[in-house]
Amino acid sequence: MTSGGASSRLVGQVLEITFPSFVPRITFNSERKLTVEILSGENTGFTDTVDYDAIAIGDGLVILSWQEHIGSTIVHVLDLNANDAHTFVTPAKGGFMRLNGRIKLKGAT
């Protein structure tokens, strides 16, 4: 489910988020599909194309979530004005991760 046109505003955008232990690139392919690629750090080379949900919760604030095919669940709270990401991950192997990172908008595809 999307709210406030968040998905349509994201289509074609490419974000890179620098976390302490890895850097993912998120490419918004359509209003329903994104591709995530791990560029460096833990799990370098991992890639997956998945369905996602994006909900606008304020000016420049978006909740973005998806489940990867390997079973990991990812939820981001993105502050696109401040370029901050607050991310919560339940890895397929178990556990729970809380991450903070900086967003770089890499432009449109």
Backbone as JSON Lines, residues from 0, in Angstrom:
{"i":0,"aa":"M","n":[0.85,-1.17,0.0],"ca":[0.0,0.0,0.0],"c":[0.89,1.23,0.0]}
{"i":1,"aa":"T","n":[0.5,2.22,-0.73],"ca":[1.24,3.47,-0.77],"c":[0.35,4.6,-0.31]}
{"i":2,"aa":"S","n":[0.95,5.67,0.14],"ca":[0.19,6.81,0.63],"c":[0.86,8.08,0.17]}
{"i":3,"aa":"G","n":[0.06,9.05,-0.24],"ca":[0.58,10.35,-0.58],"c":[1.46,10.35,-1.81]}
{"i":4,"aa":"G","n":[1.34,9.35,-2.66],"ca":[2.13,9.31,-3.88],"c":[3.6,9.06,-3.64]}
{"i":5,"aa":"A","n":[3.97,8.52,-2.49],"ca":[5.39,8.3,-2.17],"c":[6.05,7.43,-3.21]}
{"i":6,"aa":"S","n":[5.39,6.35,-3.63],"ca":[5.98,5.44,-4.61],"c":[6.2,6.12,-5.95]}
{"i":7,"aa":"S","n":[5.2,6.88,-6.4],"ca":[5.34,7.51,-7.71],"c":[6.47,8.54,-7.7]}
{"i":8,"aa":"R","n":[6.72,9.21,-6.57],"ca":[7.82,10.17,-6.48],"c":[9.17,9.47,-6.45]}
{"i":9,"aa":"L","n":[9.21,8.22,-6.02],"ca":[10.47,7.49,-5.93],"c":[10.88,6.81,-7.23]}
{"i":10,"aa":"V","n":[9.92,6.54,-8.1],"ca":[10.21,5.79,-9.33],"c":[11.33,6.46,-10.11]}
{"i":11,"aa":"G","n":[12.32,5.66,-10.48],"ca":[13.46,6.15,-11.24],"c":[14.59,6.68,-10.38]}
{"i":12,"aa":"Q","n":[14.35,6.86,-9.08],"ca":[15.4,7.37,-8.2],"c":[16.35,6.25,-7.78]}
{"i":13,"aa":"V","n":[17.58,6.64,-7.49],"ca":[18.6,5.72,-6.99],"c":[19.18,6.34,-5.72]}
{"i":14,"aa":"L","n":[19.11,5.58,-4.63],"ca":[19.65,6.02,-3.35],"c":[20.8,5.1,-2.94]}
{"i":15,"aa":"E","n":[21.85,5.67,-2.39],"ca":[22.88,4.89,-1.72],"c":[22.89,5.33,-0.27]}
{"i":16,"aa":"I","n":[22.91,4.35,0.63],"ca":[22.88,4.65,2.06],"c":[24.17,4.12,2.68]}
{"i":17,"aa":"T","n":[24.92,5.0,3.31],"ca":[26.17,4.6,3.94],"c":[25.91,4.28,5.41]}
{"i":18,"aa":"F","n":[25.95,2.98,5.71],"ca":[25.86,2.49,7.07],"c":[27.27,2.16,7.55]}
{"i":19,"aa":"P","n":[27.49,2.01,8.85],"ca":[28.85,1.71,9.33],"c":[29.48,0.44,8.73]}
{"i":20,"aa":"S","n":[28.67,-0.59,8.47],"ca":[29.25,-1.86,8.03],"c":[28.97,-2.24,6.58]}
{"i":21,"aa":"F","n":[28.15,-1.46,5.86],"ca":[27.89,-1.77,4.45],"c":[27.2,-0.6,3.77]}
{"i":22,"aa":"V","n":[27.2,-0.66,2.43],"ca":[26.55,0.38,1.62],"c":[25.62,-0.28,0.6]}
{"i":23,"aa":"P","n":[24.3,-0.11,0.77],"ca":[23.37,-0.61,-0.25],"c":[23.0,0.5,-1.25]}
{"i":24,"aa":"R","n":[22.7,0.08,-2.46],"ca":[22.1,0.96,-3.47],"c":[20.68,0.47,-3.69]}
{"i":25,"aa":"I","n":[19.73,1.4,-3.64],"ca":[18.32,1.07,-3.85],"c":[17.86,1.79,-5.11]}
{"i":26,"aa":"T","n":[17.41,1.01,-6.09],"ca":[16.91,1.56,-7.35],"c":[15.42,1.29,-7.42]}
{"i":27,"aa":"F","n":[14.64,2.36,-7.56],"ca":[13.19,2.24,-7.63],"c":[12.79,2.04,-9.09]}
{"i":28,"aa":"N","n":[12.48,0.79,-9.45],"ca":[12.18,0.43,-10.83],"c":[10.79,0.84,-11.26]}
{"i":29,"aa":"S","n":[9.84,0.79,-10.33],"ca":[8.44,1.11,-10.62],"c":[7.77,1.46,-9.29]}
{"i":30,"aa":"E","n":[6.46,1.68,-9.33],"ca":[5.73,1.97,-8.09],"c":[5.6,0.75,-7.19]}
{"i":31,"aa":"R","n":[6.01,-0.42,-7.66],"ca":[5.88,-1.66,-6.88],"c":[7.19,-2.41,-6.69]}
{"i":32,"aa":"K","n":[8.18,-2.18,-7.56],"ca":[9.42,-2.97,-7.54],"c":[10.63,-2.08,-7.32]}
{"i":33,"aa":"L","n":[11.56,-2.6,-6.5],"ca":[12.86,-1.97,-6.35],"c":[13.93,-3.05,-6.43]}
{"i":34,"aa":"T","n":[15.15,-2.6,-6.71],"ca":[16.31,-3.5,-6.68],"c":[17.26,-2.97,-5.64]}
{"i":35,"aa":"V","n":[17.7,-3.86,-4.75],"ca":[18.7,-3.5,-3.74],"c":[19.98,-4.26,-4.1]}
{"i":36,"aa":"E","n":[21.1,-3.54,-4.04],"ca":[22.42,-4.13,-4.3],"c":[23.34,-3.69,-3.17]}
{"i":37,"aa":"I","n":[24.13,-4.62,-2.62],"ca":[25.11,-4.26,-1.61],"c":[26.42,-3.96,-2.34]}
{"i":38,"aa":"L","n":[26.85,-2.69,-2.25],"ca":[28.02,-2.23,-3.0],"c":[29.33,-2.49,-2.28]}
{"i":39,"aa":"S","n":[29.31,-2.42,-0.94],"ca":[30.55,-2.64,-0.18],"c":[30.21,-3.08,1.23]}
{"i":40,"aa":"G","n":[31.19,-3.69,1.88],"ca":[31.02,-4.14,3.25],"c":[30.4,-5.52,3.32]}
{"i":41,"aa":"E","n":[29.7,-5.77,4.42],"ca":[29.06,-7.08,4.63],"c":[28.12,-7.41,3.47]}
{"i":42,"aa":"N","n":[28.2,-8.63,2.98],"ca":[27.32,-9.14,1.91],"c":[27.51,-8.43,0.57]}
{"i":43,"aa":"T","n":[28.71,-7.89,0.31],"ca":[28.99,-7.26,-0.98],"c":[28.61,-8.19,-2.11]}
{"i":44,"aa":"G","n":[27.92,-7.64,-3.1],"ca":[27.52,-8.41,-4.27],"c":[26.1,-8.94,-4.2]}
{"i":45,"aa":"F","n":[25.5,-8.92,-3.0],"ca":[24.11,-9.36,-2.88],"c":[23.22,-8.43,-3.69]}
{"i":46,"aa":"T","n":[22.26,-8.99,-4.41],"ca":[21.27,-8.2,-5.14],"c":[19.93,-8.92,-5.11]}
{"i":47,"aa":"D","n":[18.86,-8.15,-5.08],"ca":[17.52,-8.72,-5.09],"c":[16.55,-7.67,-5.63]}
{"i":48,"aa":"T","n":[15.58,-8.12,-6.39],"ca":[14.5,-7.26,-6.87],"c":[13.22,-7.73,-6.21]}
{"i":49,"aa":"V","n":[12.55,-6.81,-5.51],"ca":[11.44,-7.17,-4.64],"c":[10.29,-6.17,-4.78]}
{"i":50,"aa":"D","n":[9.1,-6.58,-4.31],"ca":[7.99,-5.65,-4.13],"c":[8.27,-4.82,-2.88]}
{"i":51,"aa":"Y","n":[7.83,-3.58,-2.89],"ca":[8.02,-2.72,-1.73],"c":[6.77,-1.9,-1.46]}
{"i":52,"aa":"D","n":[6.71,-1.34,-0.25],"ca":[5.69,-0.37,0.14],"c":[6.4,0.9,0.57]}
{"i":53,"aa":"A","n":[5.85,2.03,0.18],"ca":[6.39,3.34,0.6],"c":[5.22,4.2,1.05]}
{"i":54,"aa":"I","n":[5.34,4.75,2.25],"ca":[4.28,5.57,2.81],"c":[4.88,6.91,3.23]}
{"i":55,"aa":"A","n":[4.35,7.98,2.67],"ca":[4.77,9.33,3.07],"c":[4.12,9.64,4.4]}
{"i":56,"aa":"I","n":[4.94,10.04,5.38],"ca":[4.4,10.34,6.71],"c":[4.62,11.81,7.08]}
{"i":57,"aa":"G","n":[5.22,12.56,6.22],"ca":[5.47,13.97,6.47],"c":[6.28,14.55,5.32]}
{"i":58,"aa":"D","n":[6.61,15.81,5.43],"ca":[7.39,16.49,4.39],"c":[8.77,15.85,4.29]}
{"i":59,"aa":"G","n":[8.99,15.1,3.22],"ca":[10.27,14.45,3.0],"c":[10.5,13.21,3.83]}
{"i":60,"aa":"L","n":[9.51,12.77,4.61],"ca":[9.63,11.57,5.44],"c":[8.87,10.41,4.8]}
{"i":61,"aa":"V","n":[9.56,9.31,4.62],"ca":[8.98,8.13,3.97],"c":[9.33,6.89,4.77]}
{"i":62,"aa":"I","n":[8.33,6.04,5.01],"ca":[8.59,4.7,5.52],"c":[8.63,3.77,4.31]}
{"i":63,"aa":"L","n":[9.74,3.06,4.16],"ca":[9.97,2.16,3.04],"c":[10.21,0.77,3.6]}
{"i":64,"aa":"S","n":[9.48,-0.23,3.07],"ca":[9.66,-1.58,3.59],"c":[9.57,-2.61,2.47]}
{"i":65,"aa":"W","n":[10.27,-3.74,2.72],"ca":[10.19,-4.88,1.8],"c":[10.69,-6.14,2.5]}
{"i":66,"aa":"Q","n":[10.39,-7.27,1.87],"ca":[10.95,-8.54,2.32],"c":[11.74,-9.13,1.16]}
{"i":67,"aa":"E","n":[12.99,-9.49,1.45],"ca":[13.85,-10.08,0.42],"c":[13.49,-11.55,0.21]}
{"i":68,"aa":"H","n":[13.88,-12.06,-0.94],"ca":[13.57,-13.45,-1.28],"c":[14.25,-14.44,-0.32]}
{"i":69,"aa":"I","n":[15.35,-14.03,0.31],"ca":[16.02,-14.91,1.27],"c":[15.33,-14.88,2.63]}
{"i":70,"aa":"G","n":[14.35,-13.98,2.82],"ca":[13.56,-13.94,4.04],"c":[13.82,-12.76,4.96]}
{"i":71,"aa":"S","n":[14.86,-11.97,4.69],"ca":[15.13,-10.79,5.52],"c":[14.04,-9.75,5.3]}
{"i":72,"aa":"T","n":[13.67,-9.05,6.38],"ca":[12.69,-7.97,6.3],"c":[13.4,-6.67,6.63]}
{"i":73,"aa":"I","n":[13.16,-5.64,5.81],"ca":[13.82,-4.34,5.94],"c":[12.76,-3.25,6.06]}
{"i":74,"aa":"V","n":[12.95,-2.35,7.03],"ca":[12.09,-1.17,7.18],"c":[13.01,0.04,7.34]}
{"i":75,"aa":"H","n":[12.84,1.01,6.47],"ca":[13.59,2.27,6.55],"c":[12.63,3.39,6.9]}
{"i":76,"aa":"V","n":[13.07,4.3,7.75],"ca":[12.44,5.6,7.89],"c":[13.43,6.57,7.24]}
{"i":77,"aa":"L","n":[13.04,7.1,6.08],"ca":[13.93,7.96,5.29],"c":[13.54,9.42,5.48]}
{"i":78,"aa":"D","n":[14.5,10.22,5.89],"ca":[14.32,11.67,5.93],"c":[15.04,12.21,4.71]}
{"i":79,"aa":"L","n":[14.3,12.42,3.64],"ca":[14.89,12.83,2.37],"c":[15.32,14.29,2.38]}
{"i":80,"aa":"N","n":[14.85,15.08,3.34],"ca":[15.3,16.47,3.47],"c":[16.65,16.54,4.17]}
{"i":81,"aa":"A","n":[16.83,15.74,5.22],"ca":[18.08,15.73,5.98],"c":[19.06,14.67,5.48]}
{"i":82,"aa":"N","n":[18.61,13.81,4.54],"ca":[19.43,12.72,4.0],"c":[19.86,11.73,5.06]}
{"i":83,"aa":"D","n":[18.95,11.42,5.97],"ca":[19.2,10.44,7.02],"c":[18.3,9.22,6.84]}
{"i":84,"aa":"A","n":[18.85,8.04,7.14],"ca":[18.09,6.79,7.11],"c":[18.16,6.14,8.49]}
{"i":85,"aa":"H","n":[17.02,5.76,9.0],"ca":[16.91,4.99,10.24],"c":[16.31,3.66,9.82]}
{"i":86,"aa":"T","n":[17.07,2.59,9.99],"ca":[16.74,1.32,9.36],"c":[16.69,0.2,10.39]}
{"i":87,"aa":"F","n":[15.74,-0.69,10.17],"ca":[15.51,-1.83,11.05],"c":[15.45,-3.08,10.17]}
{"i":88,"aa":"V","n":[16.27,-4.09,10.52],"ca":[16.39,-5.29,9.7],"c":[16.22,-6.51,10.58]}
{"i":89,"aa":"T","n":[15.37,-7.42,10.12],"ca":[15.29,-8.75,10.7],"c":[15.92,-9.69,9.68]}
{"i":90,"aa":"P","n":[17.2,-10.07,9.88],"ca":[17.87,-10.95,8.91],"c":[17.23,-12.33,8.88]}
{"i":91,"aa":"A","n":[17.33,-12.96,7.72],"ca":[16.79,-14.31,7.54],"c":[17.41,-15.29,8.54]}
{"i":92,"aa":"K","n":[18.66,-15.06,8.9],"ca":[19.37,-15.97,9.81],"c":[19.0,-15.74,11.28]}
{"i":93,"aa":"G","n":[18.18,-14.71,11.54],"ca":[17.76,-14.41,12.89],"c":[18.41,-13.14,13.42]}
{"i":94,"aa":"G","n":[17.88,-12.66,14.52],"ca":[18.41,-11.45,15.13],"c":[17.61,-10.22,14.72]}
{"i":95,"aa":"F","n":[18.14,-9.06,15.11],"ca":[17.49,-7.8,14.82],"c":[18.57,-6.73,14.77]}
{"i":96,"aa":"M","n":[18.54,-5.89,13.74],"ca":[19.54,-4.84,13.57],"c":[18.87,-3.48,13.53]}
{"i":97,"aa":"R","n":[19.48,-2.5,14.2],"ca":[19.06,-1.11,14.14],"c":[20.24,-0.33,13.56]}
{"i":98,"aa":"L","n":[20.01,0.39,12.46],"ca":[21.09,1.07,11.75],"c":[20.73,2.52,11.48]}
{"i":99,"aa":"N","n":[21.72,3.38,11.46],"ca":[21.55,4.76,11.02],"c":[22.58,5.03,9.94]}
{"i":100,"aa":"G","n":[22.16,5.72,8.89],"ca":[23.07,6.0,7.8],"c":[22.73,7.28,7.09]}
{"i":101,"aa":"R","n":[23.62,7.67,6.2],"ca":[23.46,8.87,5.39],"c":[23.04,8.47,3.99]}
{"i":102,"aa":"I","n":[22.06,9.18,3.45],"ca":[21.52,8.92,2.11],"c":[22.23,9.82,1.11]}
{"i":103,"aa":"K","n":[22.64,9.21,0.0],"ca":[23.12,9.98,-1.16],"c":[22.17,9.71,-2.3]}
{"i":104,"aa":"L","n":[21.56,10.74,-2.82],"ca":[20.71,10.6,-3.99],"c":[21.62,10.55,-5.21]}
{"i":105,"aa":"K","n":[21.6,9.43,-5.9],"ca":[22.48,9.24,-7.05],"c":[21.82,9.63,-8.36]}
{"i":106,"aa":"G","n":[20.6,10.16,-8.28],"ca":[19.91,10.6,-9.5],"c":[18.91,9.59,-9.99]}
{"i":107,"aa":"A","n":[18.38,9.87,-11.14],"ca":[17.37,9.0,-11.74],"c":[18.02,8.0,-12.67]}
{"i":108,"aa":"T","n":[17.32,6.87,-12.84],"ca":[17.82,5.83,-13.74],"c":[17.53,6.19,-15.17]}
